[in-house]
């Protein structure tokens, strides 16, 4: 039986994989978070992988507090760069597959067409830089790995834009939401299923590949918020505002749409439309 180590198992993506795990009978999962396995301690990870004969590592752990990263640079680097380097080195040592989750923040957000895996990378934020540096560490040290860049992740688990909108939408008559940042809301459950479904197809990979994954379609945060209120039947007016009217410590990509043709063509997956997935998630939250 294939043994899979999941890091960051209490986050949005890790929680969705945990929920799906019983459907994948050929895999034995080891779900860990920092309490069970601190991936910033290389010897601890090495010992865990060796002792449990791990065959695949899926790294869902990350420092994702985008604004906090601007001042908490040390911890952002530790989790997004140093820990990824350790995972890459250990995966190479034991010749096992490493699946790593990255982000559209590795791009500067100034494009006008969807970003391909080969598009030039450049980032304006500390968070984006640490994620990009983590990718580079992985590409340098891992021998068989897959990097999956995603965007605007949400779930019924953890903290995210969807749950924030539902909470404040019920409490307030109106909300201001940025309308000039464009991307694709992505349901973590869809990404989790895709990761588990493609494992047999990437099991024998002999190099590092990058794939882009988000749900299908395009939206602004304003569009996203409007759809949330409509589906959840919350009577809260959403007012469109510009990025300059809602300043934050960390710059956000104005344009974060990912081209997904590579993963669809090479790994033969179907990707759900973002509004359909949003409806499923909201129904789950409001049950």
C-alpha positions in Angstrom: 0.0 0.0 0.0 1.3 3.4 -1.0 2.1 5.5 2.1 1.4 9.2 1.8 2.6 11.9 4.2 0.3 15.0 4.3 1.9 18.1 5.9 -0.3 21.0 7.0 -3.2 18.7 7.5 -5.3 21.2 9.6 -5.3 23.8 6.8 -8.0 24.2 4.1 -6.4 21.8 1.6 -5.1 19.3 4.2 -8.6 19.2 5.8 -10.2 18.5 2.4 -7.7 15.7 1.7 -8.5 14.2 5.1 -12.2 14.2 4.2 -11.6 12.5 0.9 -9.0 10.0 2.2 -11.5 7.1 2.9 -12.4 7.0 -0.8 -8.8 6.1 -1.8 -8.4 2.6 -0.6 -4.9 2.0 -2.1 -3.4 4.7 0.0 -2.4 4.8 3.6 -2.3 8.4 4.8 -0.2 10.0 7.6 -1.9 13.3 8.4 0.4 15.7 10.3 0.5 19.3 11.4 3.1 21.1 13.3 2.1 19.3 16.5 2.9 15.9 15.0 5.7 16.9 12.7 7.6 20.2 12.5 8.8 20.4 8.9 11.2 23.1 9.8 13.3 20.5 11.6 15.0 18.5 9.0 16.1 15.6 11.2 12.5 15.1 12.5 11.1 14.9 8.9 13.9 12.5 7.8 13.2 10.2 10.8 9.5 10.3 10.2 9.8 9.5 6.5 12.3 6.7 7.1 10.4 5.1 10.1 7.1 5.0 8.3 8.5 4.1 4.8 6.7 7.1 3.2 6.3 6.8 -0.6 4.8 10.3 -1.3 4.9 13.6 0.4 2.1 16.1 -0.2 3.1 19.5 1.3 0.0 21.5 2.2 1.8 23.4 4.9 2.6 27.1 4.2 2.8 30.5 5.8 -0.3 32.1 4.1 -0.9 35.2 6.2 -0.1 37.5 3.3 -0.1 40.8 5.2 1.7 39.5 8.3 4.5 38.2 6.1 5.5 41.8 5.4 6.8 42.1 8.9 7.1 38.5 10.0 9.7 37.7 7.3 11.6 35.2 9.4 8.8 32.8 10.0 7.4 33.2 6.4 10.8 32.2 5.1 11.2 29.4 7.5 8.0 27.7 6.5 7.8 28.7 2.8 11.5 28.4 1.9 13.6 26.5 4.4 11.1 23.7 5.1 10.5 23.2 1.4 14.2 22.8 0.9 14.3 20.2 3.6 11.3 18.3 2.1 13.0 18.4 -1.3 16.3 17.1 0.0 14.6 14.3 2.0 12.4 13.3 -1.0 15.5 13.1 -3.1 17.4 11.1 -0.5 14.6 8.4 -0.4 13.7 8.8 -4.1 10.0 9.6 -3.3 7.5 11.9 -5.0 7.0 15.3 -3.6 3.8 17.3 -4.4 4.1 21.0 -3.3 1.4 23.6 -3.4 2.3 27.1 -4.6 0.4 30.3 -5.6 -0.4 32.8 -8.3 1.5 35.3 -6.1 4.7 34.3 -7.7 3.6 36.5 -10.6 3.4 40.3 -10.5 -0.2 40.5 -11.5 0.3 42.9 -14.4 -0.5 40.5 -17.2 -3.5 40.6 -19.5 -3.7 36.9 -20.5 -3.7 33.9 -18.2 -0.3 32.9 -16.8 1.3 29.8 -18.1 3.7 27.6 -16.2 6.5 29.1 -18.3 5.4 32.7 -17.8 8.1 34.9 -16.2 7.9 35.0 -12.5 8.3 38.2 -10.5 6.6 39.2 -7.3 6.1 42.4 -5.3 5.2 40.9 -1.9 7.2 39.1 0.9 4.7 36.2 0.8 5.0 35.9 -3.0 8.8 36.0 -2.8 9.0 33.3 -0.1 6.7 31.1 -2.2 8.8 31.7 -5.3 12.0 31.0 -3.3 10.5 27.8 -2.1 9.7 26.7 -5.6 13.4 27.4 -6.6 14.7 25.4 -3.6 12.4 22.5 -4.6 13.6 22.6 -8.2 17.2 22.6 -7.1 17.1 19.8 -4.6 14.2 17.5 -5.5 14.6 14.8 -8.1 10.9 13.9 -8.7 8.4 16.6 -7.8 5.3 18.4 -8.9 4.5 22.0 -8.0 0.9 23.0 -8.3 0.1 26.7 -8.3 -3.4 27.7 -7.3 -5.3 30.8 -6.5 -8.1 32.3 -4.3 -8.5 29.1 -2.3 -11.5 28.7 -0.1 -13.2 25.8 1.8 -15.7 25.0 4.6 -12.5 24.6 6.7 -10.3 27.4 8.1 -10.4 31.1 7.5 -11.1 32.4 4.1 -12.9 35.1 2.1 -16.0 33.0 1.6 -16.5 32.4 5.4 -15.7 36.1 6.1 -18.3 37.3 3.6 -21.0 35.0 5.1 -20.2 36.1 8.6 -20.2 39.9 7.9 -23.0 39.6 5.3 -25.3 38.4 8.1 -24.1 41.1 10.5 -24.1 44.2 8.2 -26.4 45.9 5.7 -23.6 46.5 3.2 -20.0 45.7 2.5 -17.3 47.3 0.4 -15.4 44.8 -1.8 -12.5 45.3 -4.2 -13.6 45.1 -7.9 -10.4 45.7 -9.8 -8.5 42.5 -8.8 -9.3 39.6 -11.1 -8.7 35.9 -10.5 -10.6 32.6 -10.0 -12.1 31.4 -6.7 -10.9 27.8 -6.2 -12.7 25.3 -4.0 -10.0 23.4 -2.0 -12.1 20.2 -2.2 -11.7 20.3 -6.0 -8.0 20.8 -5.7 -7.7 18.0 -3.1 -9.5 15.5 -5.4 -7.4 16.5 -8.3 -4.2 15.9 -6.3 -5.3 12.5 -5.2 -6.6 11.5 -8.7 -3.4 12.5 -10.5 -1.0 10.6 -8.2 -1.0 7.4 -10.3 -0.2 9.5 -13.4 2.8 11.3 -11.8 4.1 8.5 -9.7 7.0 7.7 -12.1 7.9 11.3 -12.9 11.7 11.7 -13.1 12.0 15.5 -12.9 10.2 18.5 -11.5 7.0 19.7 -13.2 4.9 22.7 -12.6 1.1 22.7 -13.2 -1.5 25.4 -12.7 -4.9 24.6 -11.1 -7.9 26.7 -10.3 -11.5 26.4 -10.9 -12.8 27.4 -14.4 -14.0 30.9 -15.0 -13.0 34.4 -14.0 -14.2 36.8 -11.3 -13.3 39.9 -9.3 -13.5 39.8 -5.5 -16.7 41.9 -6.0 -18.2 39.3 -8.3 -17.2 36.6 -5.8 -18.9 38.4 -3.0 -22.1 39.0 -5.0 -22.3 35.3 -5.9 -21.8 34.3 -2.2 -24.7 36.5 -1.1 -26.9 35.3 -3.9 -26.3 31.6 -3.2 -26.5 32.0 0.6 -29.6 34.1 0.3 -28.1 36.9 2.4 -29.5 40.3 2.0 -26.4 42.5 2.2 -25.5 45.1 -0.4 -22.0 44.7 -1.9 -20.4 48.0 -3.0 -17.5 47.8 -5.6 -14.4 49.7 -4.6 -10.9 50.1 -6.1 -7.8 48.6 -4.6 -6.5 52.1 -3.7 -9.5 52.6 -1.5 -8.7 49.5 0.6 -5.0 49.7 1.4 -3.3 46.6 2.9 0.3 46.0 4.0 1.0 43.6 1.2 0.3 44.3 -2.5 -2.1 42.0 -4.2 -1.9 40.8 -7.8 -4.3 42.9 -10.0 -4.6 39.9 -12.3 -4.1 36.3 -11.1 -5.7 34.1 -13.8 -3.9 30.8 -14.4 -3.8 29.0 -17.7 -4.7 25.4 -16.9 -4.3 23.8 -20.4 -1.2 21.9 -19.4 -2.7 20.0 -16.4 -5.9 19.3 -18.4 -4.1 18.0 -21.4 -1.2 16.0 -19.8 -3.1 14.6 -16.8 -6.6 14.4 -18.4 -8.6 16.1 -15.6 -11.9 18.0 -15.7 -12.1 21.2 -13.8 -15.4 22.4 -12.3 -16.8 25.9 -13.0 -16.2 28.2 -10.0 -19.9 29.1 -9.4 -20.9 25.4 -9.3 -18.2 24.6 -6.8 -19.1 27.7 -4.7 -22.7 26.5 -4.5 -21.5 23.1 -3.2 -19.3 24.6 -0.5 -21.9 27.1 0.7 -24.5 24.4 1.0 -22.1 22.4 3.1 -21.4 25.4 5.3 -25.0 26.3 5.8 -26.3 22.8 6.5 
